[in-house]
């Protein structure tokens, strides 16, 4: 059994006087009553260790986490997966000027390209059932062979809908060509506890991030960055020194360790949660996207002729809040904390809402994102003078800032791509990001 080292250490000193050091609340008064976590909210002290240069309890906790996850080294993150993605991309930037980036990568990947001067080589997989799939391995192979400046590939796996990328095939191609496989596994920390770590990023990646707070018993913003090769450590640690906060939350830190170790100590928690999920997934009357990840439940409202946004609003009236609605799918994110009673309640509510007569015929298909033509690079477009123009006047212009639909923030047009009629249709089709008062940022003529 693994001990919860950080938590136990913090509890050991819970009565220590906080008068003369941070945090400012001092664990006192009305604040402590309203926020019980105040007792273990401390700063870097002789007993609490230092996340930036761990030498005792945090160092030991990270060694245990690495052993559980199958990593050479693991680094606790209290800033969410984004700081880990930025640090991975920093390490990649030391090995090449370009990285292969699937279109549906997280915003943090595009931010890394901006900050680090990385040129994203954009690829887009097939569209199936309204969503973009991971790119085919042969596409990656062709790009790698033809361009020695490409440091590697970063891919999201599993994605928001539970699609798991062909990581084994990617890894084989990249290792053969001495390039890196980076995996944003923000939605897949639980896969480390599958038999033989099936689908888990750590089974194949050189660098990967686990978003512990998304599917483990972990506080929001808790995550882990992992490496499979010690030679990557210096660059990763330099990246972490830039992108990880210098004032990490000790409660979040302790909860990351707890999240990983609680499942290592009692894997049966996943088995019981899977049985709960099966209550939903085995019901033939509930039309779901065929997710490869048991924690993702994507209800396909197109098959009912019902607007996903309206259905989500009706579910809220019944006290059920989905992760998000994208117009076609309502997404629910399960975890090892889900019980059979939860699944039965959701199943009942879905049947009520999806059969509602007032929602019948409200579904309207959203325009799909098609690969856009490029004439100049991402970095070129970033550096050019830009202006905001109406969408209708943007066709044929070069995009100067990523814009697309949200959720889940997939860019319909990436910086450097030419805006097309299809792009405009997507951006007029619902909730978007990257626009300003209906205008889109373009490179000046």
MIZAFI-222716 format. One record per residue (C-alpha): x, y, z; residue number from 0. Coordinates in nm, 3 decimals. Layout:
% MIZAFI-222716
SITE      px      py      pz seq
SITE       X       Y       Z NUM
...
This chain:
% MIZAFI-222716
SITE      px      py      pz seq
SITE   0.000   0.000   0.000   0
SITE   0.127   0.343  -0.095   1
SITE   0.123   0.612   0.175   2
SITE  -0.013   0.958   0.104   3
SITE   0.315   1.125   0.186   4
SITE   0.238   1.491   0.117   5
SITE  -0.105   1.484   0.281   6
SITE   0.021   1.299   0.589   7
SITE   0.307   1.546   0.628   8
SITE   0.075   1.844   0.604   9
SITE  -0.167   1.692   0.858  10
SITE   0.123   1.624   1.093  11
SITE   0.192   1.996   1.111  12
SITE  -0.167   2.118   1.088  13
SITE  -0.145   2.288   1.427  14
SITE   0.181   2.463   1.350  15
SITE   0.169   2.841   1.398  16
SITE   0.106   3.014   1.064  17
SITE   0.133   3.368   1.201  18
SITE   0.470   3.461   1.052  19
SITE   0.466   3.309   0.703  20
SITE   0.236   3.285   0.404  21
SITE  -0.048   3.238   0.320  22
SITE  -0.220   3.555   0.426  23
SITE  -0.531   3.387   0.570  24
SITE  -0.317   3.234   0.850  25
SITE  -0.570   2.952   0.886  26
SITE  -0.786   3.167   1.109  27
SITE  -1.131   3.308   1.168  28
SITE  -1.421   3.309   0.927  29
SITE  -1.194   3.207   0.638  30
SITE  -1.107   2.878   0.806  31
SITE  -1.475   2.810   0.876  32
SITE  -1.566   2.867   0.512  33
SITE  -1.258   2.695   0.366  34
SITE  -1.164   2.394   0.581  35
SITE  -0.870   2.322   0.348  36
SITE  -0.698   2.623   0.511  37
SITE  -0.539   2.389   0.765  38
SITE  -0.313   2.230   0.503  39
SITE  -0.267   2.536   0.282  40
SITE   0.094   2.636   0.347  41
SITE   0.401   2.766   0.168  42
SITE   0.753   2.623   0.121  43
SITE   0.872   2.547   0.475  44
SITE   1.127   2.316   0.635  45
SITE   0.867   2.041   0.674  46
SITE   0.660   2.094   0.357  47
SITE   0.941   2.072   0.095  48
SITE   0.959   2.276  -0.229  49
SITE   0.800   2.167  -0.558  50
SITE   1.056   2.366  -0.760  51
SITE   1.349   2.177  -0.607  52
SITE   1.208   1.886  -0.406  53
SITE   1.435   1.710  -0.160  54
SITE   1.214   1.525   0.083  55
SITE   0.842   1.451   0.096  56
SITE   0.753   1.587  -0.250  57
SITE   1.051   1.413  -0.409  58
SITE   0.945   1.082  -0.256  59
SITE   0.585   1.132  -0.366  60
SITE   0.693   1.201  -0.725  61
SITE   0.910   0.887  -0.728  62
SITE   0.610   0.680  -0.619  63
SITE   0.388   0.840  -0.884  64
SITE   0.648   0.766  -1.153  65
SITE   0.663   0.401  -1.045  66
SITE   0.284   0.370  -1.061  67
SITE   0.252   0.542  -1.400  68
SITE   0.549   0.370  -1.562  69
SITE   0.755   0.686  -1.606  70
SITE   1.124   0.753  -1.552  71
SITE   1.028   1.075  -1.375  72
SITE   0.700   1.242  -1.284  73
SITE   0.640   1.605  -1.194  74
SITE   0.336   1.721  -1.000  75
SITE   0.155   2.018  -1.157  76
SITE  -0.080   2.251  -0.970  77
SITE  -0.157   2.471  -1.273  78
SITE  -0.355   2.215  -1.473  79
SITE  -0.231   2.022  -1.775  80
SITE  -0.156   2.344  -1.965  81
SITE   0.171   2.410  -1.781  82
SITE   0.276   2.054  -1.864  83
SITE   0.191   2.096  -2.232  84
SITE   0.391   2.419  -2.248  85
SITE   0.688   2.247  -2.082  86
SITE   0.672   1.951  -2.321  87
SITE   0.666   2.185  -2.619  88
SITE   0.963   2.373  -2.475  89
SITE   1.160   2.048  -2.462  90
SITE   1.057   1.971  -2.821  91
SITE   1.167   2.318  -2.935  92
SITE   1.524   2.224  -2.837  93
SITE   1.516   1.945  -3.095  94
SITE   1.358   2.113  -3.398  95
SITE   1.176   2.423  -3.518  96
SITE   0.851   2.245  -3.609  97
SITE   0.605   2.011  -3.439  98
SITE   0.321   1.817  -3.606  99
SITE  -0.002   1.952  -3.454 100
SITE  -0.344   1.796  -3.521 101
SITE  -0.612   2.063  -3.567 102
SITE  -0.807   1.959  -3.258 103
SITE  -0.517   2.013  -3.016 104
SITE  -0.581   2.212  -2.699 105
SITE  -0.536   2.588  -2.685 106
SITE  -0.220   2.544  -2.479 107
SITE  -0.047   2.380  -2.779 108
SITE  -0.120   2.680  -3.001 109
SITE  -0.007   2.912  -2.721 110
SITE   0.319   2.718  -2.697 111
SITE   0.376   2.769  -3.070 112
SITE   0.326   3.144  -3.024 113
SITE   0.550   3.172  -2.718 114
SITE   0.830   2.945  -2.835 115
SITE   0.842   3.030  -3.205 116
SITE   0.744   2.676  -3.306 117
SITE   0.594   2.629  -3.652 118
SITE   0.295   2.393  -3.625 119
SITE   0.269   2.144  -3.910 120
SITE  -0.109   2.115  -3.911 121
SITE  -0.274   1.783  -3.986 122
SITE  -0.639   1.689  -3.978 123
SITE  -0.784   1.343  -3.946 124
SITE  -1.103   1.219  -4.105 125
SITE  -1.438   1.356  -3.990 126
SITE  -1.677   1.091  -3.866 127
SITE  -2.012   1.135  -3.692 128
SITE  -1.946   1.507  -3.672 129
SITE  -1.604   1.500  -3.507 130
SITE  -1.241   1.509  -3.617 131
SITE  -1.051   1.185  -3.561 132
SITE  -0.674   1.153  -3.493 133
SITE  -0.458   1.172  -3.808 134
SITE  -0.362   0.848  -3.982 135
SITE  -0.012   0.719  -3.898 136
SITE   0.095   0.719  -4.263 137
SITE   0.034   1.096  -4.277 138
SITE   0.272   1.142  -3.985 139
SITE   0.526   0.912  -4.148 140
SITE   0.529   1.111  -4.472 141
SITE   0.579   1.439  -4.289 142
SITE   0.860   1.307  -4.070 143
SITE   1.056   1.155  -4.356 144
SITE   1.037   1.469  -4.567 145
SITE   1.132   1.730  -4.305 146
SITE   1.429   1.696  -4.069 147
SITE   1.331   2.014  -3.884 148
SITE   1.025   1.846  -3.730 149
SITE   1.097   1.764  -3.365 150
SITE   0.801   1.531  -3.329 151
SITE   0.425   1.502  -3.292 152
SITE   0.194   1.622  -3.017 153
SITE  -0.148   1.460  -3.001 154
SITE  -0.448   1.470  -2.768 155
SITE  -0.541   1.121  -2.651 156
SITE  -0.805   1.053  -2.546 157
SITE  -0.982   1.357  -2.684 158
SITE  -1.293   1.522  -2.537 159
SITE  -1.514   1.253  -2.691 160
SITE  -1.302   0.955  -2.592 161
SITE  -1.125   0.889  -2.922 162
SITE  -0.790   0.725  -2.850 163
SITE  -0.514   0.796  -3.101 164
SITE  -0.310   0.513  -3.261 165
SITE  -0.023   0.579  -3.019 166
SITE   0.155   0.249  -3.083 167
SITE   0.181   0.321  -3.456 168
SITE   0.285   0.683  -3.396 169
SITE   0.552   0.572  -3.151 170
SITE   0.698   0.317  -3.391 171
SITE   0.725   0.576  -3.670 172
SITE   0.871   0.848  -3.450 173
SITE   1.123   0.628  -3.270 174
SITE   1.248   0.490  -3.601 175
SITE   1.313   0.848  -3.715 176
SITE   1.445   0.966  -3.377 177
SITE   1.163   1.212  -3.315 178
SITE   0.949   1.271  -3.007 179
SITE   0.594   1.161  -2.931 180
SITE   0.425   1.410  -2.699 181
SITE   0.079   1.325  -2.566 182
SITE  -0.166   1.562  -2.406 183
SITE  -0.342   1.305  -2.191 184
SITE  -0.538   1.563  -1.994 185
SITE  -0.849   1.345  -2.026 186
SITE  -0.680   1.008  -1.979 187
SITE  -0.511   0.978  -1.639 188
SITE  -0.744   0.690  -1.545 189
SITE  -0.617   0.480  -1.838 190
SITE  -0.297   0.414  -1.640 191
SITE  -0.504   0.170  -1.435 192
SITE  -0.644  -0.029  -1.727 193
SITE  -0.511  -0.385  -1.780 194
SITE  -0.166  -0.354  -1.943 195
SITE  -0.228   0.024  -1.943 196
SITE  -0.438  -0.017  -2.260 197
SITE  -0.475   0.313  -2.442 198
SITE  -0.262   0.494  -2.185 199
SITE  -0.022   0.758  -2.317 200
SITE   0.256   0.637  -2.088 201
SITE   0.276   0.306  -2.271 202
SITE   0.413   0.479  -2.582 203
SITE   0.496   0.848  -2.534 204
SITE   0.832   1.012  -2.469 205
SITE   0.658   1.292  -2.281 206
SITE   0.300   1.295  -2.160 207
SITE   0.066   1.487  -1.933 208
SITE  -0.201   1.331  -1.714 209
SITE  -0.482   1.567  -1.614 210
SITE  -0.545   1.401  -1.280 211
SITE  -0.828   1.635  -1.181 212
SITE  -1.038   1.538  -1.482 213
SITE  -1.082   1.171  -1.397 214
SITE  -0.911   1.090  -1.065 215
SITE  -0.979   1.180  -0.701 216
SITE  -0.791   1.508  -0.737 217
SITE  -0.866   1.877  -0.685 218
SITE  -0.918   2.097  -0.990 219
SITE  -0.589   2.203  -1.156 220
SITE  -0.402   1.894  -1.036 221
SITE  -0.200   1.716  -1.305 222
SITE   0.125   1.527  -1.371 223
SITE   0.394   1.566  -1.637 224
SITE   0.583   1.243  -1.711 225
SITE   0.897   1.152  -1.905 226
SITE   1.009   0.816  -2.042 227
SITE   1.377   0.910  -2.092 228
SITE   1.601   1.076  -1.833 229
SITE   1.786   1.263  -2.108 230
SITE   1.474   1.478  -2.153 231
SITE   1.471   1.585  -1.788 232
SITE   1.696   1.896  -1.809 233
SITE   1.487   2.058  -2.084 234
SITE   1.157   1.959  -1.923 235
SITE   1.267   2.098  -1.588 236
SITE   1.378   2.422  -1.753 237
SITE   1.035   2.445  -1.912 238
SITE   0.865   2.381  -1.580 239
SITE   1.069   2.658  -1.420 240
SITE   0.911   2.899  -1.670 241
SITE   0.554   2.772  -1.694 242
SITE   0.476   2.627  -1.350 243
SITE   0.377   2.867  -1.071 244
SITE   0.634   2.957  -0.805 245
SITE   0.354   2.944  -0.545 246
SITE   0.203   2.598  -0.586 247
SITE  -0.104   2.495  -0.391 248
SITE  -0.015   2.230  -0.134 249
SITE  -0.374   2.100  -0.111 250
SITE  -0.375   2.049  -0.490 251
SITE  -0.031   1.890  -0.474 252
SITE  -0.140   1.648  -0.201 253
SITE  -0.456   1.564  -0.395 254
SITE  -0.256   1.475  -0.709 255
SITE  -0.057   1.220  -0.511 256
SITE  -0.379   1.094  -0.353 257
SITE  -0.554   1.064  -0.689 258
SITE  -0.283   0.842  -0.835 259
SITE  -0.217   0.634  -0.524 260
SITE  -0.580   0.578  -0.425 261
SITE  -0.642   0.382  -0.745 262
SITE  -0.309   0.201  -0.717 263
SITE  -0.410   0.099  -0.365 264
SITE  -0.763   0.000  -0.459 265
SITE  -0.813  -0.071  -0.833 266
SITE  -1.159  -0.211  -0.761 267
SITE  -1.287   0.147  -0.758 268
SITE  -1.249   0.153  -1.135 269
SITE  -1.427  -0.181  -1.177 270
SITE  -1.732  -0.059  -0.985 271
SITE  -1.739   0.268  -1.180 272
SITE  -1.717   0.080  -1.510 273
SITE  -2.020  -0.122  -1.409 274
SITE  -2.205   0.200  -1.341 275
SITE  -2.103   0.336  -1.682 276
SITE  -2.224   0.015  -1.846 277
SITE  -2.574   0.090  -1.720 278
SITE  -2.577   0.382  -1.960 279
SITE  -2.373   0.239  -2.243 280
SITE  -2.563  -0.087  -2.271 281
SITE  -2.905   0.076  -2.305 282
SITE  -3.007   0.051  -2.671 283
SITE  -3.252   0.338  -2.634 284
SITE  -2.975   0.587  -2.558 285
SITE  -2.782   0.668  -2.876 286
SITE  -2.416   0.724  -2.794 287
SITE  -2.100   0.802  -2.986 288
SITE  -1.884   0.485  -2.984 289
SITE  -1.618   0.620  -2.747 290
SITE  -1.310   0.407  -2.682 291
SITE  -1.289   0.552  -2.330 292
SITE  -1.543   0.432  -2.075 293
SITE  -1.546   0.764  -1.887 294
SITE  -1.680   0.961  -2.185 295
SITE  -2.053   0.944  -2.251 296
SITE  -2.147   1.139  -2.564 297
SITE  -2.519   1.135  -2.634 298
SITE  -2.585   1.183  -3.006 299
SITE  -2.880   1.421  -3.020 300
SITE  -2.881   1.418  -3.402 301
SITE  -3.034   1.071  -3.388 302
SITE  -3.329   1.211  -3.192 303
SITE  -3.372   1.526  -3.401 304
SITE  -3.313   1.725  -3.083 305
SITE  -3.088   2.025  -3.019 306
SITE  -2.813   1.924  -2.778 307
SITE  -2.806   2.275  -2.631 308
SITE  -3.180   2.268  -2.557 309
SITE  -3.158   1.914  -2.418 310
SITE  -2.874   2.019  -2.188 311
SITE  -3.085   2.308  -2.059 312
SITE  -3.374   2.070  -1.986 313
SITE  -3.142   1.836  -1.799 314
SITE  -3.030   2.125  -1.581 315
SITE  -3.392   2.171  -1.473 316
SITE  -3.368   1.814  -1.344 317
SITE  -3.048   1.896  -1.155 318
SITE  -2.811   1.732  -1.404 319
SITE  -2.525   1.937  -1.550 320
SITE  -2.333   1.798  -1.844 321
SITE  -1.965   1.868  -1.913 322
SITE  -2.070   2.053  -2.226 323
SITE  -2.299   2.053  -2.527 324
SITE  -2.153   2.112  -2.873 325
SITE  -2.481   2.140  -3.065 326
SITE  -2.490   1.772  -3.161 327
SITE  -2.355   1.587  -2.860 328
SITE  -2.416   1.621  -2.488 329
SITE  -2.100   1.517  -2.307 330
SITE  -2.088   1.358  -1.963 331
SITE  -1.754   1.282  -1.796 332
SITE  -1.760   0.989  -1.559 333
SITE  -1.481   0.879  -1.324 334
SITE  -1.401   0.616  -1.061 335
SITE  -1.616   0.825  -0.822 336
SITE  -1.936   0.747  -1.017 337
SITE  -2.184   0.510  -0.856 338
SITE  -2.454   0.288  -1.004 339
SITE  -2.722   0.518  -0.862 340
SITE  -2.572   0.813  -1.051 341
SITE  -2.586   0.626  -1.379 342
SITE  -2.946   0.517  -1.325 343
SITE  -3.048   0.875  -1.247 344
SITE  -2.883   1.006  -1.563 345
SITE  -3.034   0.727  -1.772 346
SITE  -3.384   0.813  -1.649 347
SITE  -3.335   1.186  -1.709 348
SITE  -3.201   1.133  -2.061 349
SITE  -3.501   0.926  -2.161 350
SITE  -3.738   1.195  -2.033 351
SITE  -3.561   1.481  -2.209 352
SITE  -3.479   1.310  -2.539 353
SITE  -3.839   1.199  -2.584 354
SITE  -3.979   1.544  -2.505 355
SITE  -4.228   1.656  -2.770 356
SITE  -4.133   2.022  -2.730 357
SITE  -3.773   1.943  -2.834 358
SITE  -3.868   1.731  -3.134 359
SITE  -3.734   1.871  -3.461 360
SITE  -3.506   2.128  -3.297 361
SITE  -3.178   1.974  -3.417 362
SITE  -2.978   2.177  -3.671 363
SITE  -2.653   2.033  -3.805 364
SITE  -2.340   2.241  -3.751 365
SITE  -2.108   2.300  -4.047 366
SITE  -1.806   2.070  -4.041 367
SITE  -1.449   2.197  -4.035 368
SITE  -1.266   2.132  -4.362 369
SITE  -0.887   2.159  -4.403 370
SITE  -0.805   2.515  -4.512 371
SITE  -0.542   2.613  -4.769 372
SITE  -0.217   2.768  -4.647 373
SITE   0.005   3.012  -4.830 374
SITE   0.224   3.131  -4.543 375
SITE   0.338   2.994  -4.212 376
SITE   0.185   3.033  -3.865 377
SITE   0.488   3.232  -3.752 378
SITE   0.481   3.457  -4.061 379
SITE   0.117   3.548  -4.004 380
SITE   0.175   3.616  -3.633 381
SITE   0.437   3.877  -3.713 382
SITE   0.246   4.065  -3.986 383
SITE   0.031   4.375  -3.925 384
SITE  -0.331   4.273  -3.876 385
SITE  -0.683   4.415  -3.869 386
SITE  -1.035   4.306  -3.774 387
SITE  -1.288   4.262  -4.054 388
SITE  -1.644   4.135  -4.084 389
SITE  -1.673   3.763  -4.151 390
SITE  -1.838   3.824  -4.486 391
SITE  -1.540   4.034  -4.595 392
SITE  -1.282   3.784  -4.472 393
SITE  -1.306   3.520  -4.747 394
SITE  -0.974   3.501  -4.929 395
SITE  -0.788   3.677  -4.647 396
SITE  -0.516   3.525  -4.429 397
SITE  -0.618   3.441  -4.072 398
SITE  -0.411   3.625  -3.808 399
SITE  -0.562   3.461  -3.498 400
SITE  -0.708   3.116  -3.446 401
SITE  -1.088   3.112  -3.458 402
SITE  -1.333   2.827  -3.436 403
SITE  -1.623   2.677  -3.247 404
SITE  -1.647   2.617  -2.877 405
SITE  -1.677   2.381  -2.707 406
SITE  -1.432   2.218  -2.748 407
SITE  -1.232   2.505  -2.904 408
SITE  -1.132   2.344  -3.235 409
SITE  -1.000   2.610  -3.477 410
SITE  -1.190   2.634  -3.804 411
SITE  -0.908   2.857  -3.922 412
SITE  -0.552   2.861  -3.789 413
SITE  -0.318   3.158  -3.806 414
SITE  -0.162   3.157  -4.154 415
SITE  -0.450   2.973  -4.322 416
SITE  -0.669   3.131  -4.587 417
SITE  -1.028   3.195  -4.482 418
SITE  -1.282   3.023  -4.706 419
SITE  -1.660   3.023  -4.747 420
SITE  -1.662   2.698  -4.548 421
SITE  -1.470   2.866  -4.266 422
SITE  -1.726   3.145  -4.248 423
SITE  -2.014   2.896  -4.238 424
SITE  -1.857   2.725  -3.937 425
SITE  -1.799   3.055  -3.757 426
SITE  -2.156   3.166  -3.818 427
SITE  -2.296   2.837  -3.694 428
SITE  -2.299   2.881  -3.317 429
SITE  -2.074   2.945  -3.018 430
SITE  -1.728   3.056  -3.126 431
SITE  -1.390   3.171  -2.997 432
SITE  -1.134   3.402  -3.156 433
SITE  -1.388   3.652  -3.290 434
SITE  -1.447   4.007  -3.167 435
SITE  -1.795   4.147  -3.215 436
SITE  -1.851   3.922  -3.515 437
SITE  -1.522   4.024  -3.673 438
SITE  -1.218   3.805  -3.742 439
SITE  -0.853   3.909  -3.724 440
SITE  -0.673   3.894  -4.061 441
SITE  -0.334   3.992  -4.199 442
SITE  -0.343   4.336  -4.357 443
SITE  -0.315   4.348  -4.734 444
